[in-house]
Amino acid sequence: MVKVNGEIIDASGKSIAALLEDMNFSDGRVAVELNETIVPRNTYHEKIIKDGDSVEIVRFVGGG
């Protein structure tokens, strides 16, 4: 099990890219932190989430 934005889900074994797609964050306007470390966007497909990991996903919102 993995903690994603404070919620425990079954995402172990998925890449960050797959997790983002599953959670409808596919527009690319997000930042991802894995175990308190920012993950570079170009590694989302190769970075695999493991059991016990903590993922934070932040969506960028425009405005003024």
Rosetta blueprint (number, residue, H / E / L):
1 M L
2 V E
3 K E
4 V E
5 N L
6 G L
7 E E
8 I E
9 I E
10 D L
11 A L
12 S L
13 G L
14 K L
15 S E
16 I H
17 A H
18 A H
19 L H
20 L H
21 E H
22 D H
23 M L
24 N L
25 F L
26 S L
27 D L
28 G L
29 R L
30 V E
31 A E
32 V E
33 E E
34 L E
35 N L
36 E L
37 T E
38 I E
39 V L
40 P L
41 R H
42 N H
43 T H
44 Y L
45 H L
46 E L
47 K L
48 I E
49 I L
50 K L
51 D L
52 G L
53 D L
54 S E
55 V E
56 E E
57 I E
58 V E
59 R E
60 F L
61 V L
62 G L
63 G L
64 G L
